[in-house]
Structures are given as C-alpha cells and as structure tokens.
C-alpha cells in the first residue's frame, strides 16, 4: 500500500520589513478567500528590526489571483 501526499508549493507575493504590514497583507488575502502565511518574521527583538525580509506566501495555485488582488489594492491607495 502506498500513500500519496499532496505536496503544494508556496510562492512569495510580497515582502516587507514590518511584520504588521505583512499581517495586514495576509488578512486582506484571507478576506478574499486566499489563504496566506508570513515567513521570515523570526527576530526575538522585532523592535530592532528583522534580519531578512518578511515574506507573504500563498499556495502556488493561488498565486495569480493573489497578485491580482494586491495589484488592485495598490491602485486603490
């Protein structure tokens, strides 16, 4: 008996230096039905800044829709 796993790749849709902005991006995507996650927010002292960019990633299958939503959001501001 073999077990197949559904392996999903993630793609980065945005990068930030501020975790609050990354969390807002994740919330906006979630409000539009796209699950997203924050990657790279690993500092023990966030007030001192993060050592690398904070990335917002989505499932590869949601990438195009996420980019469309983020582009529309940028135009609305």
Secondary structure, DSSP 8 states (H G I E B T S, - for coil): ---------EEEEEEES-HHHHHHHHHHHHHTT--EEEE----S-GGG--SS-EEEEEEGGGHHHHHHHHHHHHHH-
